[in-house]
Amino acid sequence: MGKGKFILMLAPVGEKGFVTPFEVVEEASRVRAKGLSILHFRSVFSGGQLNYNIEAYSQAMAWLRESSDLLIEFPAWGTLKHGLEERVSPLVLKPDFIEIIPGSLNMDDHIIYNPIGYIHFVLQISSEAMVKPVFKVFSPSMIIYLRRLIEQKELTPPYIFTLFLSEDYFPPTVENLVYMYKLLPKNSKWFLSMKGRPSKALIAVALELGGNVRVGLEDSGENIGLSNERMVDEVLKIASSLDMEPATPKEASEILGKVG
């Protein structure tokens, strides 16, 4: 019997960011050899604020396509300072996935502003661009909202979620992970991500439940004393102990039902 497969995603850009998009792609391409399948790329200003400078996304896309077979995901959410159309501008580059936060919330000193009208707008634009949405959820209520959209036939399977556990919203415990997992609709694929040092126990539980893993300085923060590559190594060590191995980008594409 062969080893079980899981998908590994890296979100490497923390508050300090990288000097150039090339550096992000270079690191991701290096980690690709270890089993990375998806790069979540975002461009940030000094201080960690998200920006939608189309040139940065275009450079990242071009360099990645030249150097690697990695899949790429861009964000499509923002604060009150981000225009709604500005957020979807990278979709013209046809990334493999687009990340949507299905709701508004406070994040540090910023308000993540995603009104219902915008969520419908980005879903329509991503559908027209044939880019698969990935929903980063911070609480059970966000899953419940998406279940309503599924009932209204506004989403097509497989439905992809990133379950983000944080002391600020829904603490990273086994009980909370299982609770969110049980809320997921049928035909769902999902990633575990968490703020702070990644919990080995939670990663093991996620893999045992058939989930996938997303790590990186964007989610964990930069004060945990771990590099992106070190976090990847820890996930792979846990997976190996469970007789699991990372999927290739091609396998990940098939598992997640990527279109386009």
N, C-alpha and C positions, 0 to 999 in steps of 0.2 A: 504494500500500500504506500502511495506517495505521500509526501508531506502536505499538510494543509497550507493554503495560500492566504495571505493578507496583503492589503495595500498600504504602503508607507508614503505619507505626504510630509513635505518639509515646508514650514513657514519661517524662513530664516531672518527676515528683516525686523529687528527690534527698534526701540526708540532711537538708538544712535544711528541706525541705518547703515548703509554701505556707501562707499564713495561713488561708485558707478553701478549701473545695472549689470555691466559685464562681470563685476566681482560677485554679484549674487549668482549669476548663471555659472560662473566658474566653480564656485563652491558646490552648487547643486550638481553639476556635471561630475565633479569629483566623487560626491556621495552616491551618484547613480551606480557606480561600480559595486557598492555595498548592498544595493537593493531598493534604492529610491525609485518611485514611479511618477510622483506628481510634485511639481514645484508650485507653491502658492507665492506669487510675486506681487509685491506692492511697492510703490514709490512713496518715500516719506521726506518731509522737510526736516531740517535740523530741529531736534526736539521731539521727533516721532510723529508729527501730524501727517496724516495721509494726504497725498495729493494725486491729481489725475493728469499730470503732465504727459500728454500722449507720446511725446518723444521717448521718455523713459520706458514706457510699456512697449513701444515699437522696437527699441533697441534690445530689450530683454527677449522679446519674441524672436527677433532675427538671429541673435546670437545663440539662443537655445536651439532653434531649428537647424542651425548650421553645425552645432557641436554635439547634439544629443538627441535621443529619441524620447526624452522625458515629456510627459504631459504638463500643461501649464494652466493655472487657475489665476484669474484676476478678481479683485474685489469690486463690488458695485454698491457700496453703502458709504455713508459719510455723516458729517455734522451739518449744522445749520449753515455753515460757510460754503458747503459744497452744493452747487446747482444740481438739480435732478438729472438734467441732460448731460452735464459734465461727467457724472458718475458712470454713465453707460458708454462714454466715448471709446474706451478701450475695446468694446465689443466689435468695432469695425476691423480689428486685427484678428478676429476669429480664434480666441483662446479655446482650449478644450472645455473649460468650465468657468462659470462665473459665480462668485460667492455673494449670497444675499443674506442679510440679517432681517428676519421677518418681524420687525417691530422696532420701537424706539426705546432707548434706555440711557441712563447716565453712565459715562465711562470716564473715570477720573474727573477732570474739570470740564469735560465736553459732554454735549448731548448728542448721542447718535440718533439722527433724525431719519426715520424710515416710515412715513405715513402710509396708510393702506393704499392710497391712490398711486404712490410711487411703486409699491411692491407689485401692483398689477401692471404698471408701466414697464418695469424692468423685466417682468415675466414675458410680456408681449414682445419686447425688443429681443430678448434672448431666444425666444422661440423663432422669431423671424430670422435671426442670425444663425440658428441651429447650434446654439451653445447650451450645454447642459447646466442647469442651475444646481448649486450646492447650498443648502440652507444651514447657516451657522446659528445654532439655537443656544440661548443662554438660560432658558428656564422651561419648565413643562408647558407653560401657557403658550409659548411660541409653537410647540409641536401641535397643541390642540387647535391653534389657529390654522396651521397648515393642513390639518386633517379636514377642516371645513372646506378649504380650497380643493382638496382632493375629491371630497363629496360633490362639489360643484363642477367637477371635471375640468378644473383650471390647470391641473398638473398631470403629467404623464409619467408612468413608471419607467424604470425604477426611480424612486424618490431618494435623493442623497442628502444626508444630514451630517453636520459636524456638531457633535455634542460637546459643548464647551463648559467645563465645570470650573467654578471659581468661588472662593469665599465671598466675593462681592455679590453673587447672584444665586448660584445653586452649588453648595460646597462639594468638593471632590471626595465623595465617600462611595463605597461599594453600593450601599443602599440607594443613594441618589442616582448612580449610574444605572442600576437595575430598574429603578422606577421610570427613568426616561426611556430606557430600552423597551419596556413593556408598553409605553405609549406610542411607539413608532407604528405607523400603518404597515399593512402588508406590502410586499414588494419594495421594502426599504433597504438601502445600503447606508452604512454609517461609519464615521470616524470618531474616535475619542480624542479630545484635546483638553488641556487643563492649564490653568494659571499656576505659576510656581514650579517647583521641582517636580517633574513627572513622577507619579506614584507607580512603582513597579507592580504593586498589587492590583491597581486599577487597570493597568495595561494588560496584565495577565487575564483579568476577568473579561475585559473587552474582547480579547482574542478568543477566549473560550466561548464567548457568546456569538462569535462570528463577525465581530466588528473589525475595523481597521484603525490605524493610528496616525495622528498628525502631531508632530513635535516641531519645535523651533522657537527662536527668541521672540518672535512676534507674540506668541501666546504665553510662553512661560515667564517672560520678562528677563532682563539682563543681569539681575542681581542674584542669580542662583548658582553662579560659579561653574556653569556647564556651557560648552560650545554647542553649536548646532550638530556638529559631527559626533560629539560625545553622546548627545541625546539619541541620535540615530543608533549608535553602537549599543546603547543600553536596551533600546527596543529590540534590536536584533538578537541580543543575548537572551532576553525573555522569550522571544518567539522560538528560538532554537530549543530552549528547554521544554517547550510545548510541542516540539516536532512540527513547527510551522516555518515557512520561508516566505520572503517577500515576492509578490507578483512582479512580473516585468511590466513596463508601460503598456505593451500590447495586451497582456492579460488584464491589466487594470482597466483599460479602455473597454474591453468586452464585458467585464464584471459590472462596470458602472453604466453600461448602456449608452456610451458616448455616441452622439450623432454628429454628422457633418464630416 
